[in-house]
Amino acid sequence: MKSTQELLTEIARLIRDIETNYPEVYQYLDENPITIPNMEHPKVDRKELEDYLESLKQLISKH
């Protein structure tokens, strides 16, 4: 099981890879205001990070 720091590192690396190698996909990474929490300090745990990482991988595989 990956640590939170490892997940964040992998997410950052994958986003840079998408920005560099998949510019047609990068446009889909824009934040949608409806999905941004309205709390000042939302709790993000490992599960949310794993889900986000998986969604990035799926975004690449579909394009």
PDB file of N, CA, C and O in Angstrom:
ATOM      1  N   MET A   1       0.845  -1.172   0.000  1.00  0.00           N
ATOM      2  CA  MET A   1       0.000   0.000   0.000  1.00  0.00           C
ATOM      3  C   MET A   1       0.891   1.236   0.000  1.00  0.00           C
ATOM      4  O   MET A   1       1.842   1.330   0.776  1.00  0.00           O
ATOM      5  N   LYS A   2       0.575   2.174  -0.872  1.00  0.00           N
ATOM      6  CA  LYS A   2       1.371   3.389  -0.997  1.00  0.00           C
ATOM      7  C   LYS A   2       1.012   4.384   0.101  1.00  0.00           C
ATOM      8  O   LYS A   2      -0.130   4.454   0.556  1.00  0.00           O
ATOM      9  N   SER A   3       2.006   5.139   0.506  1.00  0.00           N
ATOM     10  CA  SER A   3       1.769   6.189   1.500  1.00  0.00           C
ATOM     11  C   SER A   3       1.106   7.378   0.813  1.00  0.00           C
ATOM     12  O   SER A   3       1.086   7.466  -0.415  1.00  0.00           O
ATOM     13  N   THR A   4       0.572   8.279   1.603  1.00  0.00           N
ATOM     14  CA  THR A   4      -0.047   9.481   1.070  1.00  0.00           C
ATOM     15  C   THR A   4       0.958  10.270   0.253  1.00  0.00           C
ATOM     16  O   THR A   4       0.625  10.760  -0.826  1.00  0.00           O
ATOM     17  N   GLN A   5       2.170  10.402   0.740  1.00  0.00           N
ATOM     18  CA  GLN A   5       3.209  11.147   0.029  1.00  0.00           C
ATOM     19  C   GLN A   5       3.531  10.487  -1.319  1.00  0.00           C
ATOM     20  O   GLN A   5       3.715  11.176  -2.322  1.00  0.00           O
ATOM     21  N   GLU A   6       3.598   9.177  -1.334  1.00  0.00           N
ATOM     22  CA  GLU A   6       3.863   8.466  -2.587  1.00  0.00           C
ATOM     23  C   GLU A   6       2.733   8.685  -3.592  1.00  0.00           C
ATOM     24  O   GLU A   6       2.985   8.867  -4.783  1.00  0.00           O
ATOM     25  N   LEU A   7       1.502   8.668  -3.117  1.00  0.00           N
ATOM     26  CA  LEU A   7       0.363   8.918  -3.994  1.00  0.00           C
ATOM     27  C   LEU A   7       0.407  10.332  -4.561  1.00  0.00           C
ATOM     28  O   LEU A   7       0.185  10.533  -5.755  1.00  0.00           O
ATOM     29  N   LEU A   8       0.693  11.308  -3.710  1.00  0.00           N
ATOM     30  CA  LEU A   8       0.777  12.692  -4.171  1.00  0.00           C
ATOM     31  C   LEU A   8       1.893  12.863  -5.195  1.00  0.00           C
ATOM     32  O   LEU A   8       1.729  13.578  -6.183  1.00  0.00           O
ATOM     33  N   THR A   9       3.013  12.215  -4.963  1.00  0.00           N
ATOM     34  CA  THR A   9       4.132  12.283  -5.901  1.00  0.00           C
ATOM     35  C   THR A   9       3.746  11.676  -7.240  1.00  0.00           C
ATOM     36  O   THR A   9       4.039  12.243  -8.292  1.00  0.00           O
ATOM     37  N   GLU A  10       3.090  10.524  -7.200  1.00  0.00           N
ATOM     38  CA  GLU A  10       2.680   9.871  -8.435  1.00  0.00           C
ATOM     39  C   GLU A  10       1.629  10.687  -9.179  1.00  0.00           C
ATOM     40  O   GLU A  10       1.656  10.754 -10.407  1.00  0.00           O
ATOM     41  N   ILE A  11       0.715  11.300  -8.459  1.00  0.00           N
ATOM     42  CA  ILE A  11      -0.296  12.160  -9.079  1.00  0.00           C
ATOM     43  C   ILE A  11       0.381  13.345  -9.765  1.00  0.00           C
ATOM     44  O   ILE A  11       0.057  13.663 -10.909  1.00  0.00           O
ATOM     45  N   ALA A  12       1.308  13.993  -9.083  1.00  0.00           N
ATOM     46  CA  ALA A  12       2.013  15.138  -9.664  1.00  0.00           C
ATOM     47  C   ALA A  12       2.792  14.724 -10.914  1.00  0.00           C
ATOM     48  O   ALA A  12       2.785  15.435 -11.918  1.00  0.00           O
ATOM     49  N   ARG A  13       3.466  13.565 -10.846  1.00  0.00           N
ATOM     50  CA  ARG A  13       4.229  13.076 -11.990  1.00  0.00           C
ATOM     51  C   ARG A  13       3.301  12.791 -13.170  1.00  0.00           C
ATOM     52  O   ARG A  13       3.622  13.128 -14.309  1.00  0.00           O
ATOM     53  N   LEU A  14       2.164  12.179 -12.901  1.00  0.00           N
ATOM     54  CA  LEU A  14       1.227  11.830 -13.958  1.00  0.00           C
ATOM     55  C   LEU A  14       0.607  13.088 -14.578  1.00  0.00           C
ATOM     56  O   LEU A  14       0.406  13.140 -15.791  1.00  0.00           O
ATOM     57  N   ILE A  15       0.310  14.081 -13.774  1.00  0.00           N
ATOM     58  CA  ILE A  15      -0.240  15.332 -14.306  1.00  0.00           C
ATOM     59  C   ILE A  15       0.785  16.017 -15.208  1.00  0.00           C
ATOM     60  O   ILE A  15       0.432  16.537 -16.267  1.00  0.00           O
ATOM     61  N   ARG A  16       2.057  16.020 -14.790  1.00  0.00           N
ATOM     62  CA  ARG A  16       3.109  16.595 -15.649  1.00  0.00           C
ATOM     63  C   ARG A  16       3.222  15.814 -16.953  1.00  0.00           C
ATOM     64  O   ARG A  16       3.406  16.405 -18.017  1.00  0.00           O
ATOM     65  N   ASP A  17       3.115  14.500 -16.876  1.00  0.00           N
ATOM     66  CA  ASP A  17       3.176  13.661 -18.061  1.00  0.00           C
ATOM     67  C   ASP A  17       2.003  13.974 -18.994  1.00  0.00           C
ATOM     68  O   ASP A  17       2.185  14.072 -20.208  1.00  0.00           O
ATOM     69  N   ILE A  18       0.826  14.127 -18.444  1.00  0.00           N
ATOM     70  CA  ILE A  18      -0.347  14.462 -19.254  1.00  0.00           C
ATOM     71  C   ILE A  18      -0.151  15.821 -19.912  1.00  0.00           C
ATOM     72  O   ILE A  18      -0.428  15.983 -21.100  1.00  0.00           O
ATOM     73  N   GLU A  19       0.318  16.784 -19.154  1.00  0.00           N
ATOM     74  CA  GLU A  19       0.526  18.136 -19.687  1.00  0.00           C
ATOM     75  C   GLU A  19       1.526  18.121 -20.842  1.00  0.00           C
ATOM     76  O   GLU A  19       1.344  18.824 -21.836  1.00  0.00           O
ATOM     77  N   THR A  20       2.576  17.322 -20.707  1.00  0.00           N
ATOM     78  CA  THR A  20       3.631  17.282 -21.712  1.00  0.00           C
ATOM     79  C   THR A  20       3.285  16.406 -22.904  1.00  0.00           C
ATOM     80  O   THR A  20       3.481  16.809 -24.050  1.00  0.00           O
ATOM     81  N   ASN A  21       2.778  15.223 -22.642  1.00  0.00           N
ATOM     82  CA  ASN A  21       2.610  14.227 -23.700  1.00  0.00           C
ATOM     83  C   ASN A  21       1.181  14.045 -24.206  1.00  0.00           C
ATOM     84  O   ASN A  21       0.968  13.436 -25.254  1.00  0.00           O
ATOM     85  N   TYR A  22       0.215  14.563 -23.478  1.00  0.00           N
ATOM     86  CA  TYR A  22      -1.186  14.408 -23.878  1.00  0.00           C
ATOM     87  C   TYR A  22      -1.920  15.754 -23.779  1.00  0.00           C
ATOM     88  O   TYR A  22      -2.864  15.883 -22.999  1.00  0.00           O
ATOM     89  N   PRO A  23      -1.497  16.752 -24.560  1.00  0.00           N
ATOM     90  CA  PRO A  23      -2.136  18.075 -24.437  1.00  0.00           C
ATOM     91  C   PRO A  23      -3.637  18.036 -24.726  1.00  0.00           C
ATOM     92  O   PRO A  23      -4.394  18.851 -24.198  1.00  0.00           O
ATOM     93  N   GLU A  24      -4.068  17.089 -25.566  1.00  0.00           N
ATOM     94  CA  GLU A  24      -5.492  16.982 -25.868  1.00  0.00           C
ATOM     95  C   GLU A  24      -6.285  16.475 -24.658  1.00  0.00           C
ATOM     96  O   GLU A  24      -7.495  16.689 -24.578  1.00  0.00           O
ATOM     97  N   VAL A  25      -5.617  15.811 -23.726  1.00  0.00           N
ATOM     98  CA  VAL A  25      -6.256  15.296 -22.515  1.00  0.00           C
ATOM     99  C   VAL A  25      -6.162  16.319 -21.381  1.00  0.00           C
ATOM    100  O   VAL A  25      -7.032  16.380 -20.512  1.00  0.00           O
ATOM    101  N   TYR A  26      -5.105  17.113 -21.402  1.00  0.00           N
ATOM    102  CA  TYR A  26      -4.861  18.066 -20.310  1.00  0.00           C
ATOM    103  C   TYR A  26      -6.045  18.997 -20.089  1.00  0.00           C
ATOM    104  O   TYR A  26      -6.323  19.388 -18.955  1.00  0.00           O
ATOM    105  N   GLN A  27      -6.739  19.352 -21.154  1.00  0.00           N
ATOM    106  CA  GLN A  27      -7.885  20.260 -21.016  1.00  0.00           C
ATOM    107  C   GLN A  27      -8.982  19.689 -20.110  1.00  0.00           C
ATOM    108  O   GLN A  27      -9.772  20.445 -19.545  1.00  0.00           O
ATOM    109  N   TYR A  28      -9.031  18.376 -19.973  1.00  0.00           N
ATOM    110  CA  TYR A  28     -10.050  17.750 -19.131  1.00  0.00           C
ATOM    111  C   TYR A  28      -9.700  17.785 -17.639  1.00  0.00           C
ATOM    112  O   TYR A  28     -10.502  17.368 -16.804  1.00  0.00           O
ATOM    113  N   LEU A  29      -8.519  18.277 -17.310  1.00  0.00           N
ATOM    114  CA  LEU A  29      -8.114  18.350 -15.908  1.00  0.00           C
ATOM    115  C   LEU A  29      -8.563  19.642 -15.231  1.00  0.00           C
ATOM    116  O   LEU A  29      -8.346  19.825 -14.033  1.00  0.00           O
ATOM    117  N   ASP A  30      -9.185  20.533 -15.991  1.00  0.00           N
ATOM    118  CA  ASP A  30      -9.672  21.783 -15.399  1.00  0.00           C
ATOM    119  C   ASP A  30     -10.584  21.475 -14.222  1.00  0.00           C
ATOM    120  O   ASP A  30     -11.401  20.554 -14.269  1.00  0.00           O
ATOM    121  N   GLU A  31     -10.427  22.265 -13.166  1.00  0.00           N
ATOM    122  CA  GLU A  31     -11.276  22.081 -11.987  1.00  0.00           C
ATOM    123  C   GLU A  31     -12.688  22.563 -12.286  1.00  0.00           C
ATOM    124  O   GLU A  31     -12.887  23.644 -12.840  1.00  0.00           O
ATOM    125  N   ASN A  32     -13.621  21.779 -11.927  1.00  0.00           N
ATOM    126  CA  ASN A  32     -15.017  22.134 -12.062  1.00  0.00           C
ATOM    127  C   ASN A  32     -15.480  22.689 -10.711  1.00  0.00           C
ATOM    128  O   ASN A  32     -15.402  21.980  -9.707  1.00  0.00           O
ATOM    129  N   PRO A  33     -15.956  23.929 -10.661  1.00  0.00           N
ATOM    130  CA  PRO A  33     -16.340  24.525  -9.370  1.00  0.00           C
ATOM    131  C   PRO A  33     -17.325  23.696  -8.560  1.00  0.00           C
ATOM    132  O   PRO A  33     -17.331  23.772  -7.331  1.00  0.00           O
ATOM    133  N   ILE A  34     -18.151  22.912  -9.224  1.00  0.00           N
ATOM    134  CA  ILE A  34     -19.130  22.117  -8.481  1.00  0.00           C
ATOM    135  C   ILE A  34     -18.460  20.984  -7.702  1.00  0.00           C
ATOM    136  O   ILE A  34     -19.032  20.478  -6.737  1.00  0.00           O
ATOM    137  N   THR A  35     -17.247  20.578  -8.114  1.00  0.00           N
ATOM    138  CA  THR A  35     -16.572  19.482  -7.431  1.00  0.00           C
ATOM    139  C   THR A  35     -15.591  19.957  -6.371  1.00  0.00           C
ATOM    140  O   THR A  35     -15.052  19.146  -5.617  1.00  0.00           O
ATOM    141  N   ILE A  36     -15.355  21.256  -6.305  1.00  0.00           N
ATOM    142  CA  ILE A  36     -14.431  21.792  -5.311  1.00  0.00           C
ATOM    143  C   ILE A  36     -15.179  21.936  -3.989  1.00  0.00           C
ATOM    144  O   ILE A  36     -16.222  22.587  -3.940  1.00  0.00           O
ATOM    145  N   PRO A  37     -14.665  21.343  -2.926  1.00  0.00           N
ATOM    146  CA  PRO A  37     -15.369  21.435  -1.638  1.00  0.00           C
ATOM    147  C   PRO A  37     -15.441  22.875  -1.147  1.00  0.00           C
ATOM    148  O   PRO A  37     -14.525  23.667  -1.370  1.00  0.00           O
ATOM    149  N   ASN A  38     -16.527  23.197  -0.485  1.00  0.00           N
ATOM    150  CA  ASN A  38     -16.685  24.551   0.022  1.00  0.00           C
ATOM    151  C   ASN A  38     -16.132  24.701   1.437  1.00  0.00           C
ATOM    152  O   ASN A  38     -16.291  25.752   2.058  1.00  0.00           O
ATOM    153  N   MET A  39     -15.483  23.653   1.950  1.00  0.00           N
ATOM    154  CA  MET A  39     -14.869  23.722   3.273  1.00  0.00           C
ATOM    155  C   MET A  39     -13.469  24.304   3.141  1.00  0.00           C
ATOM    156  O   MET A  39     -12.809  24.118   2.118  1.00  0.00           O
ATOM    157  N   GLU A  40     -13.022  25.000   4.163  1.00  0.00           N
ATOM    158  CA  GLU A  40     -11.704  25.618   4.119  1.00  0.00           C
ATOM    159  C   GLU A  40     -10.591  24.578   4.137  1.00  0.00           C
ATOM    160  O   GLU A  40      -9.593  24.733   3.433  1.00  0.00           O
ATOM    161  N   HIS A  41     -10.747  23.520   4.928  1.00  0.00           N
ATOM    162  CA  HIS A  41      -9.739  22.469   5.028  1.00  0.00           C
ATOM    163  C   HIS A  41     -10.412  21.102   4.902  1.00  0.00           C
ATOM    164  O   HIS A  41     -10.607  20.398   5.893  1.00  0.00           O
ATOM    165  N   PRO A  42     -10.769  20.733   3.645  1.00  0.00           N
ATOM    166  CA  PRO A  42     -11.435  19.435   3.489  1.00  0.00           C
ATOM    167  C   PRO A  42     -10.476  18.293   3.796  1.00  0.00           C
ATOM    168  O   PRO A  42      -9.274  18.400   3.557  1.00  0.00           O
ATOM    169  N   LYS A  43     -11.011  17.208   4.322  1.00  0.00           N
ATOM    170  CA  LYS A  43     -10.198  16.037   4.628  1.00  0.00           C
ATOM    171  C   LYS A  43     -10.084  15.180   3.372  1.00  0.00           C
ATOM    172  O   LYS A  43     -11.085  14.778   2.779  1.00  0.00           O
ATOM    173  N   VAL A  44      -8.862  14.917   2.989  1.00  0.00           N
ATOM    174  CA  VAL A  44      -8.599  14.051   1.842  1.00  0.00           C
ATOM    175  C   VAL A  44      -7.757  12.899   2.357  1.00  0.00           C
ATOM    176  O   VAL A  44      -6.646  13.093   2.849  1.00  0.00           O
ATOM    177  N   ASP A  45      -8.299  11.703   2.238  1.00  0.00           N
ATOM    178  CA  ASP A  45      -7.544  10.563   2.731  1.00  0.00           C
ATOM    179  C   ASP A  45      -6.977   9.747   1.578  1.00  0.00           C
ATOM    180  O   ASP A  45      -7.147  10.098   0.410  1.00  0.00           O
ATOM    181  N   ARG A  46      -6.327   8.699   1.907  1.00  0.00           N
ATOM    182  CA  ARG A  46      -5.645   7.858   0.917  1.00  0.00           C
ATOM    183  C   ARG A  46      -6.620   7.347  -0.143  1.00  0.00           C
ATOM    184  O   ARG A  46      -6.271   7.295  -1.322  1.00  0.00           O
ATOM    185  N   LYS A  47      -7.809   6.978   0.249  1.00  0.00           N
ATOM    186  CA  LYS A  47      -8.795   6.442  -0.700  1.00  0.00           C
ATOM    187  C   LYS A  47      -9.125   7.465  -1.789  1.00  0.00           C
ATOM    188  O   LYS A  47      -9.179   7.111  -2.967  1.00  0.00           O
ATOM    189  N   GLU A  48      -9.342   8.712  -1.417  1.00  0.00           N
ATOM    190  CA  GLU A  48      -9.638   9.751  -2.408  1.00  0.00           C
ATOM    191  C   GLU A  48      -8.455   9.956  -3.346  1.00  0.00           C
ATOM    192  O   GLU A  48      -8.635  10.142  -4.550  1.00  0.00           O
ATOM    193  N   LEU A  49      -7.242   9.920  -2.793  1.00  0.00           N
ATOM    194  CA  LEU A  49      -6.058  10.076  -3.631  1.00  0.00           C
ATOM    195  C   LEU A  49      -5.898   8.897  -4.587  1.00  0.00           C
ATOM    196  O   LEU A  49      -5.555   9.086  -5.754  1.00  0.00           O
ATOM    197  N   GLU A  50      -6.144   7.693  -4.100  1.00  0.00           N
ATOM    198  CA  GLU A  50      -6.068   6.511  -4.961  1.00  0.00           C
ATOM    199  C   GLU A  50      -7.114   6.593  -6.077  1.00  0.00           C
ATOM    200  O   GLU A  50      -6.825   6.264  -7.228  1.00  0.00           O
ATOM    201  N   ASP A  51      -8.315   7.028  -5.739  1.00  0.00           N
ATOM    202  CA  ASP A  51      -9.375   7.167  -6.738  1.00  0.00           C
ATOM    203  C   ASP A  51      -9.003   8.213  -7.789  1.00  0.00           C
ATOM    204  O   ASP A  51      -9.222   8.005  -8.982  1.00  0.00           O
ATOM    205  N   TYR A  52      -8.438   9.339  -7.340  1.00  0.00           N
ATOM    206  CA  TYR A  52      -8.041  10.392  -8.268  1.00  0.00           C
ATOM    207  C   TYR A  52      -6.926   9.904  -9.184  1.00  0.00           C
ATOM    208  O   TYR A  52      -6.958  10.158 -10.388  1.00  0.00           O
ATOM    209  N   LEU A  53      -5.951   9.214  -8.631  1.00  0.00           N
ATOM    210  CA  LEU A  53      -4.855   8.673  -9.423  1.00  0.00           C
ATOM    211  C   LEU A  53      -5.403   7.700 -10.467  1.00  0.00           C
ATOM    212  O   LEU A  53      -4.996   7.744 -11.628  1.00  0.00           O
ATOM    213  N   GLU A  54      -6.298   6.845 -10.071  1.00  0.00           N
ATOM    214  CA  GLU A  54      -6.900   5.892 -11.003  1.00  0.00           C
ATOM    215  C   GLU A  54      -7.677   6.618 -12.098  1.00  0.00           C
ATOM    216  O   GLU A  54      -7.641   6.202 -13.256  1.00  0.00           O
ATOM    217  N   SER A  55      -8.377   7.694 -11.750  1.00  0.00           N
ATOM    218  CA  SER A  55      -9.136   8.438 -12.759  1.00  0.00           C
ATOM    219  C   SER A  55      -8.191   9.093 -13.771  1.00  0.00           C
ATOM    220  O   SER A  55      -8.523   9.184 -14.953  1.00  0.00           O
ATOM    221  N   LEU A  56      -7.027   9.545 -13.322  1.00  0.00           N
ATOM    222  CA  LEU A  56      -6.037  10.109 -14.248  1.00  0.00           C
ATOM    223  C   LEU A  56      -5.521   9.038 -15.201  1.00  0.00           C
ATOM    224  O   LEU A  56      -5.375   9.286 -16.398  1.00  0.00           O
ATOM    225  N   LYS A  57      -5.248   7.864 -14.680  1.00  0.00           N
ATOM    226  CA  LYS A  57      -4.772   6.760 -15.513  1.00  0.00           C
ATOM    227  C   LYS A  57      -5.832   6.364 -16.540  1.00  0.00           C
ATOM    228  O   LYS A  57      -5.502   6.089 -17.694  1.00  0.00           O
ATOM    229  N   GLN A  58      -7.089   6.332 -16.133  1.00  0.00           N
ATOM    230  CA  GLN A  58      -8.166   5.984 -17.046  1.00  0.00           C
ATOM    231  C   GLN A  58      -8.339   7.053 -18.127  1.00  0.00           C
ATOM    232  O   GLN A  58      -8.635   6.739 -19.280  1.00  0.00           O
ATOM    233  N   LEU A  59      -8.154   8.302 -17.746  1.00  0.00           N
ATOM    234  CA  LEU A  59      -8.268   9.396 -18.709  1.00  0.00           C
ATOM    235  C   LEU A  59      -7.250   9.229 -19.827  1.00  0.00           C
ATOM    236  O   LEU A  59      -7.567   9.442 -20.997  1.00  0.00           O
ATOM    237  N   ILE A  60      -6.034   8.850 -19.472  1.00  0.00           N
ATOM    238  CA  ILE A  60      -4.998   8.621 -20.474  1.00  0.00           C
ATOM    239  C   ILE A  60      -5.333   7.402 -21.326  1.00  0.00           C
ATOM    240  O   ILE A  60      -5.198   7.443 -22.549  1.00  0.00           O
ATOM    241  N   SER A  61      -5.759   6.341 -20.700  1.00  0.00           N
ATOM    242  CA  SER A  61      -6.023   5.099 -21.454  1.00  0.00           C
ATOM    243  C   SER A  61      -7.174   5.253 -22.442  1.00  0.00           C
ATOM    244  O   SER A  61      -7.228   4.529 -23.437  1.00  0.00           O
ATOM    245  N   LYS A  62      -8.086   6.172 -22.189  1.00  0.00           N
ATOM    246  CA  LYS A  62      -9.223   6.381 -23.079  1.00  0.00           C
ATOM    247  C   LYS A  62      -8.885   7.275 -24.265  1.00  0.00           C
ATOM    248  O   LYS A  62      -9.643   7.347 -25.232  1.00  0.00           O
ATOM    249  N   HIS A  63      -7.745   7.955 -24.188  1.00  0.00           N
ATOM    250  CA  HIS A  63      -7.362   8.859 -25.278  1.00  0.00           C
ATOM    251  C   HIS A  63      -6.137   8.397 -25.904  1.00  0.00           C
ATOM    252  O   HIS A  63      -5.649   9.023 -26.844  1.00  0.00           O
TER     253      HIS A  63
END
